[in-house]
Amino acid sequence: EAHLGVLSDKGMDDLGIFVIDEGELLEVTAPDAGRIFSASQEEVNSEHTAYGLATWQDDDGAYALVSRNSETEVALLELSDKGDGTVGWDVVREIALPAEFAMPDGSTWTTCDDPGQYAQVEGIAVDEESGTAYLGQELVGIWKVDADLSGEPELVDTAIEFGLPGTYDAELDECVYGENPGFGGD
C-alpha cells in the first residue's frame, strides 16, 4: 500500500509531496501548486516561509497545517489530487497567534529575537479523533485549536521562558536576558 510523504520546503515556501511505495520515493508535487505564504520571490528570499508541518485526514479530505518561519502565522492547506498523478494544495485559511502578551504584573512581553522576527510555531501535532491541533510556539508555549483553524486558539501551557525579559544585542547576535519573573510554565 502506497502512502504520501509531505515535507515543508523553507527555501521555496511550498511543500514537497512524495508517494512512498515499497521503500521507493516518487515526487508527485503539482508543479503549479504555488507558494504558501509569499507573494513574490523577494518575499521567499526573506525566509519568512513554510516551516513547521503536520498532516492529517478526515472524512472530507487530506490537510496540512504549515507554520511560517519567523512569524506567528499558521496556514491550513487542503491537499488535492490534480488528476494527472500530482498533488497540490489550496490555502483554506490562516491564523496569526499573538506576538505580544499581557503579563500578570501589567507589563507587556514579547519574545526576544532579531528585529522583524517573531515567535514562530515549530512543532505541530493533530489529534485526528478529536480534530484538535496543538501548536508549539517557540519560547511561548503550546496552543490548542480546532485543526481546521476555525476556532480561537487557547494557550494551554507556557514555556519556562514565557515572560522572560530580554534585549536583542545585534553585535553579539543574541539576546541578553534579565532575571526570570517566573510567569512561565514547568
Summary of the structure (lengths in Angstrom):
residues: 186
radius of gyration: 18.3
end to end distance: 42.3
largest distance: 57.9
contacts: 549
relative contact order: 0.14
helix: 3%
strand: 49%
